[in-house]
Amino acid sequence: MFWLTPPAKATFLISVILAILALLVQYAHAAIPVVSGHGFETLLIAFLLLLAGNLFRGF
């Protein structure tokens, strides 16, 4: 059984920023150099980062 912990503030903030960037690329058609063309992958990385922040203490 996994014990879930709240993610660190920095981990949460980075994952939210990545998710917002991915949504801007997908729906607002914003041209963001690193994210453009990789919207799904960026959103996946944001989710996995938030998941790691919940599963591992202090991350």
Phi and psi restraints in degrees (value plus and minus 20) as a CYANA .aco file:
   2 PHE   PHI    -113.7   -73.7
   2 PHE   PSI     118.7   158.7
   3 TRP   PHI    -119.8   -79.8
   3 TRP   PSI      97.6   137.6
   4 LEU   PHI    -105.7   -65.7
   4 LEU   PSI     119.7   159.7
   5 THR   PHI    -145.6  -105.6
   5 THR   PSI     132.8   172.8
   6 PRO   PHI     -87.9   -47.9
   6 PRO   PSI     122.3   162.3
   7 PRO   PHI     -91.1   -51.1
   7 PRO   PSI     140.7   180.7
   8 ALA   PHI     -85.3   -45.3
   8 ALA   PSI     137.0   177.0
   9 LYS   PHI     -80.5   -40.5
   9 LYS   PSI     -59.5   -19.5
  10 ALA   PHI     -85.9   -45.9
  10 ALA   PSI     -61.8   -21.8
  11 THR   PHI     -82.4   -42.4
  11 THR   PSI     -64.9   -24.9
  12 PHE   PHI     -82.8   -42.8
  12 PHE   PSI     -65.4   -25.4
  13 LEU   PHI     -84.0   -44.0
  13 LEU   PSI     -62.3   -22.3
  14 ILE   PHI     -84.5   -44.5
  14 ILE   PSI     -61.7   -21.7
  15 SER   PHI     -86.9   -46.9
  15 SER   PSI     -57.3   -17.3
  16 VAL   PHI     -87.2   -47.2
  16 VAL   PSI     -61.6   -21.6
  17 ILE   PHI     -82.7   -42.7
  17 ILE   PSI     -64.2   -24.2
  18 LEU   PHI     -82.4   -42.4
  18 LEU   PSI     -60.5   -20.5
  19 ALA   PHI     -85.4   -45.4
  19 ALA   PSI     -61.5   -21.5
  20 ILE   PHI     -84.6   -44.6
  20 ILE   PSI     -61.2   -21.2
  21 LEU   PHI     -81.8   -41.8
  21 LEU   PSI     -62.1   -22.1
  22 ALA   PHI     -84.1   -44.1
  22 ALA   PSI     -60.6   -20.6
  23 LEU   PHI     -88.1   -48.1
  23 LEU   PSI     -57.5   -17.5
  24 LEU   PHI     -83.5   -43.5
  24 LEU   PSI     -60.2   -20.2
  25 VAL   PHI     -86.5   -46.5
  25 VAL   PSI     -61.6   -21.6
  26 GLN   PHI     -93.4   -53.4
  26 GLN   PSI     -67.4   -27.4
  27 TYR   PHI    -123.2   -83.2
  27 TYR   PSI     -49.9    -9.9
  28 ALA   PHI    -117.7   -77.7
  28 ALA   PSI     -23.4    16.6
  29 HIS   PHI      34.7    74.7
  29 HIS   PSI      19.2    59.2
  30 ALA   PHI     -96.1   -56.1
  30 ALA   PSI     123.7   163.7
  31 ALA   PHI    -117.3   -77.3
  31 ALA   PSI      74.6   114.6
  32 ILE   PHI    -128.1   -88.1
  32 ILE   PSI      98.8   138.8
  33 PRO   PHI     -71.4   -31.4
  33 PRO   PSI     -68.4   -28.4
  34 VAL   PHI    -100.0   -60.0
  34 VAL   PSI     -52.2   -12.2
  35 VAL   PHI    -110.6   -70.6
  35 VAL   PSI     -50.7   -10.7
  36 SER   PHI     -77.4   -37.4
  36 SER   PSI     109.4   149.4
  37 GLY   PHI      68.4   108.4
  37 GLY   PSI     -28.3    11.7
  38 HIS   PHI    -152.2  -112.2
  38 HIS   PSI      19.8    59.8
  39 GLY   PHI     -82.4   -42.4
  39 GLY   PSI     -66.3   -26.3
  40 PHE   PHI     -85.1   -45.1
  40 PHE   PSI     -62.7   -22.7
  41 GLU   PHI     -84.8   -44.8
  41 GLU   PSI     -57.3   -17.3
  42 THR   PHI     -85.8   -45.8
  42 THR   PSI     -62.1   -22.1
  43 LEU   PHI     -86.1   -46.1
  43 LEU   PSI     -56.7   -16.7
  44 LEU   PHI     -84.6   -44.6
  44 LEU   PSI     -62.6   -22.6
  45 ILE   PHI     -83.2   -43.2
  45 ILE   PSI     -60.4   -20.4
  46 ALA   PHI     -82.1   -42.1
  46 ALA   PSI     -63.5   -23.5
  47 PHE   PHI     -86.6   -46.6
  47 PHE   PSI     -63.5   -23.5
  48 LEU   PHI     -85.3   -45.3
  48 LEU   PSI     -55.9   -15.9
  49 LEU   PHI     -84.4   -44.4
  49 LEU   PSI     -63.3   -23.3
  50 LEU   PHI     -86.6   -46.6
  50 LEU   PSI     -57.2   -17.2
  51 LEU   PHI     -82.7   -42.7
  51 LEU   PSI     -64.7   -24.7
  52 ALA   PHI     -83.4   -43.4
  52 ALA   PSI     -56.3   -16.3
  53 GLY   PHI     -85.5   -45.5
  53 GLY   PSI     -48.9    -8.9
  54 ASN   PHI    -103.1   -63.1
  54 ASN   PSI     -52.5   -12.5
  55 LEU   PHI    -105.0   -65.0
  55 LEU   PSI     -52.5   -12.5
  56 PHE   PHI    -129.6   -89.6
  56 PHE   PSI     111.1   151.1
  57 ARG   PHI     -90.3   -50.3
  57 ARG   PSI     113.0   153.0
  58 GLY   PHI      59.9    99.9
  58 GLY   PSI      -5.0    35.0
